[in-house]
Amino acid sequence: MKIEPFFQAYKSCLETLTADTIDSLDAHLVEDVRFQDPFHNTTGKAAMKRAIARVFDTATDVSFCVNDHAAAVDRIFFKWRLSAKLREKTWRVNGVTVVVFSDMGQVISHEEYWDAASQLYELFPLIGPL
């Protein structure tokens, strides 16, 4: 299976996602998709969309960009940067995601890896840099 076209469509969806277009993810996900990041471990389209929507609910000027990727048989590994304004401060998160695709080209699993301690907690005065 050639997954590059499926990845390019999913990447385009992620890079243009807004609070108003969150439902556009549905076309790319299996019903019981698994989503994991440092704060979430969910199953199902609705749960994944809720987790992603939290970014748009709590931040402004959200921008997501995929910088590089590599493909294996049924999965893509990609590096990305999320930029936004959070509490009037610029927030940048660099991460890596592993996405596994079904035979039909839909996302079965989306697992994000990024360092919440060094890239998020320092924005909160009570926690500060770790």
Summary of the structure (lengths in Angstrom):
residues: 130
radius of gyration: 14.8
end to end distance: 43.2
largest distance: 49.0
contacts: 352
relative contact order: 0.19
helix: 33%
strand: 44%
